[in-house]
Amino acid sequence: GRVAGIAALRDVHHVVHLYVAPPLQRRGLGRALWDHLRGLAEAEGARDFYVNAWLDAVAAYRRFGFEPVGTPARHLGMPRQPMIR
């Protein structure tokens, strides 16, 4: 009865949400969400993706094939790392 995770894209290639509830992290749910999003986007013609990742999520995005570009920038007062895949 609770939300386990969420995922959303903007403009087919911009990951705006990819979140898994802390008790369920490191169990493959994030990977499943990412694979599903990527499949939908690729069916629409997307080949490259980008995200402005919270710093504590950079390692997870690296596991999904993203690489940092540039230096972290502040967004709504919080540092985020631009990443591409």
N, C-alpha and C positions, 0 to 999 in steps of 0.2 A: 503494500500500500504506500510505498514511498518512492520518490524519484531516485533512480540509481545513477543516472547520468544524462547529459544533454549534449547535443552537437548541432551546429548550424553554420551554413555558409552564406556569404553575401556575394553577389555578382559571380557566382559559380566557382570562384577561385580564392576567395578571402575567408579563411577560417575565423569566425567571430566568436564561436563558443565551442569548446570541447572540454567538458568537465565530468569527472566521475566523483561521486560521494566518497569522502575519505575512507570509510570502512570497507569500501569495495575496490579501492585502488590496488594495482599490481595483480589483477586477476584476469586481465585480458579484455575487460569491458571497453577501456579507452581505445585499444587496437580495433575492436569490433566496430565501435562508433566511427573511428577514422576510416576504416576500410569501406564502410557503408557510404559515408559522405564522399569519399574519393570516387567510388564506383558511380554514384549518381552524377557527380560533376564531370567525370570523364565521358559518361554517356552523352553529356551536353557539349563535349568538345574541349573541356578544360585539360590542360597538360601541366601547367605550373600553378603552384599554390603559395600563398603567403599568410603569415600570422604575425601579430604583435603579441608575443608570448609573455605572460607573467614570468618573472625570473625563476621562480620555483618550478615552472613547467618546461623550462628549456630542455632538460634532460629527456623528458617524455617526447617532446617534439623531435629531438634528435633521433630517438628510436624509430620515429615514423618517417625518417629520411629528410627532415628539415635541417637547414644550416643557418647559423646566425649571419646577418649582414649588417655592417655598421655597428654602432654602439647603442646601448639602451637609451631610450628616450622616455620622457615622462608623459603619461596620459592619465588625465584625471588625478594627478598627483602621485601616481604610482609608476615606477620604472618598468618599461616593457622592452623586450628584445625583438626587433624585427627579424624574421626568419623567412626563408624561401625553400621550396622543394620543387 
